[in-house]
Amino acid sequence: MIHVDKKLLNFHLQTKHTSYIMRVLPSKHLGCVYYGDKLDDKKPINHLEAKHEIEIGNQVIYEEHDKTFNLNLAYLEMPTYGKGDFREPALHIRYDDGSRTSDFHYLKHDIIDKPIFKEMPETKAYKDNIKTLVIILKDDYRNVEVEMHYTVFYDQDVISRRAIYKNTSDQSFIIEKAMSMNFDTFSDQYQLTTFDGAWIRERMINKRLVEQGIIKIDSKKGVSSSDHNPFIVLAKDQTNEQYGKCYGFGLIYSGNFEAIIERSPYDMIRVQMGINSFDFYWELKPQESFTTPEALMSYSSSGLNTLSQNYHNLIKNHIIKPDWQGKERPVLFNNWEATFFDFTQRKLINLAKQAKKLGIELFVLDDGWFGSRNSDTEGLGDWTVNKKKLPLGLQKLAKKINDIGLDFGLWVEPEMVNPKSDLYKEHPDWVIKHPGYKPSFGRNQLILDLSKEDVRTYIKASISNIIDSANIKYMKWDMNRNFSDIYSNALNHKSQGKLMHLYQLGLYDILEYLTNKYPEVLFESCASGGNRFDLGMFLYMPQAWTSDNTDGYTRQLIHYGTSYCFPQSVMGAHVSDSPSSMSIRKTDLETRFDVNCFGLLGYELDITKLTKFQKHVIKNQIKFYKEHRALLQFGEYYRIKNPFETNNTYIAVTNKDKTEAILGIFQTLQNAAEGLEKIDMYMLDKTIDYHITNRKSFFNIGKFSYLVGHALPIKLNHNGIAFHTLKNRYLYEKEKEDQIVSGDQLVNNGFIPKQNFMGTGINESVRLMGDFGSRLYYFKKK
Ligand code: GLA
C-alpha cells in the first residue's frame, strides 16, 4: 500500500506489518521519517521527526532564513556533499567545471506498476500486482534528476529501492559514487551483523556494536565475494531469533558492492548500499541515465528469524523464476570430489550405476570433460567434448546415463579462458588485462571481457551448442577467479571506470539469454563454492553451490550464516567423504546427511568404493529425503541454537500449516557429563498434538573401537579381521524416539529428547551424540 498526502507531500508505504514514511522537508529535500512497525496512515506524522528549534553551533546553515535547519542533522533519502551534510553522500558527481557540489529537491512523484529494467536482475512482480512509488528529485542548477523507486512487497514485508540518475543537461559529467539506497535513522545501540569469510569459510556471522564513525564492507574482487555478502542486519542490541527489532538490507548485485553504516557525532545512523564507489567512475553524457541495482530493505520487530523469513519469502516468490518456484529438486551425484580430473568413461558409468542403486536421480559430470582439460592448467574456453577421455561423446554418454535411469548434467565455466587453449590462441585480445603488464593469474586462468559483444556471442553460442548436443537437464555454471589487471581494450580512457559494472551487465545479458532459451535446464551457480552467492544470481539460476567446504561441522556454520538471507531451497548441499579434504576432520556419514538434508541434497564421493554399511545408510538417507523432500527443501526455516555461540546447532523446518516439522540437532563436541537439554520449539502450533519420531539412523561400530564390548553384547578383538569385517556391514541402530506431545507444551516448555550420553555407558534409551553427532526428529500432527 502506498499512501500519499498530496498537500503535505508525505509518503507512507505500508507492508503487512511495517511502515516506511518519507516527506518533503521545508527545504524541499526528501526526508526519511520512519521505518518500523506499522503505523496508522491517517495520523499526522509531525511527532515522528526530530525537533530543530534553535541553531546548533558549528553547523552549515542550509538557508539563511531558517537558522534551525542544517542538512547534517536531517534524515535524508538522497544526501549529497557540499551543502553542509558531512556524512557519507549517496551520490557524488564531478561536473565539467570541476565542482562536486550537488543539491537535489523534490520535483514530482507518481505511483506506477513496477517498471521493468531488462539490463539488470531485479525483483519481478510475476503474477502479483506490485506498485512502485517513483519520486523525482532535481538539481535545478545542474539539470540532473534522480528517480527514486520504492516498490512495496506487502506480503513479504519487504520494500525495494533503487535510484536512477539522469543527465537532463547538455553537459557530460562523471558519477563517482551512485548508491542504490540511503536510509537514515536515529541510533539506539544498534548491533551490526555482517556475513563474512573466505573460500571454504563463507558467510560466517560477525557482530559488532555500531559506534561513532564509519563501517564499510565491500568487494573489490569483481564478484560479490565470500569476503562479505551483500546483505547486512542492523538490530537493536539484545535482539535474538524470536524477539527484538531489526532491519535487513540486501543488494541484488553480483559484482563489486559496498555497504556503509555510519554513526554520526549526533548519533544518527546512515545505511547505504550500492555498487562499490572504489575504482568506479561513470561518464554520463547528456540525456543518458544510470540505473543502480535494486536494494531490498526489511524490518521485523519479532526477531531475526522473522526477518530471514521475509527475505526467504521474497526470494521464493519474486526472485526465483516461476518455473522453479517450489519445484522439488533432484538428489544429485557429482563426480568432482570422487574423481577430480582423473576419470574415464567407464569410471563415470560405474559411478552412475551405483548412484542409481542408491536412489540418486541426477548424474553431474563436473570439470574435465572438454578441450584438453586434464588439470586446471588448460582447456577453459574450448567447449567441445574431449573424445580421448569420453569416446562416446556427450550425446551418447548422456544417453547411457539416461538408460541407467538418471538425468544427466554438466559443469561449465564460460567466463574464463586458459592461455593453453584454442580460444586464447585465436582471441588473445578477448581477456581482461592491460597491454603494458604481464597479466596475473588465478587458478591458471584469465577472465574473458564480457563487456565485448563478440565475447558474449561466443559464450551464448558455445553453451547453446553443448545443451543442444545432448539430453542435458542441469548445468553448473562455475566462476573460479577474482579480477586483476582491470582494463578493457574495447573502452577508451574515459570509460575504463565502467568496466567492472559493464562486466556484470554482460554476464546478466548472457544468463538472461541462456536461462530463457533453456527454461527446462536446472542451472546451478557456483564460484569456487560461495564466492558469488547473491540475490542477483538467483534471478537467473534457482540454486547455488553453497561452499566448496563439505566438512560435516563447518558446513553447519556455513548453512546457519547463509540462512539469514537465503532459504535452504537455494543451497546446494552435498555429502562428501570423511575425513574432509578441507579440514581433515572425521564426521559420521549420518551427520553429513543430517546437515545437508536441510538443503538441496547431493552426494560427492567415490560411491563405487562404499562398504555395505555405507550403502545401506545412504539408501536409507535418500529414502527419508525423498519422503520429506518438499518439507526439507521448501519448508519455513527456523534457527533455534547458534553454533557460533554454543556447542550445538538446532534448526527446524515446518510446513505452512505447522502440521509437520523436522528438527535437526547437532552437537559439536561431546562434553563430559553434558548439561540437560530442552529444545525451544517456538515455531510449532500450540493447538496441535504432535507425534514425534526420529529418523532411523545407525552407528558404525568402528566408532567404538576397543569399547565395542560395552556397546554390543559380543566380545571382539577391535584390531582383528573379524571386527574389521563386521564394522563394514553391521547396522547398529541408534536409540528410538517415539512420543506424543501437545503443541502448547512444546512451544511453552520445549522438546526434551532422550537423555544425552553422560559418560557412564549406553542403553537403548541413551542418545549418544559423540563429537559432531546429530539427530533428526520428525513431528507430525497426530
Ligand atoms: C570449483 C567448484 C568445485 C568444482 C571445481 C572444478 O572449485 O567450486 O565444486 O566444480 O571448481 O574445477
Residues whose N, C-alpha, C, O or C-beta is under 5 A from the ligand:
A	BS01	GLA	W336 D366 D367 C526 A527 S528 G529 D548
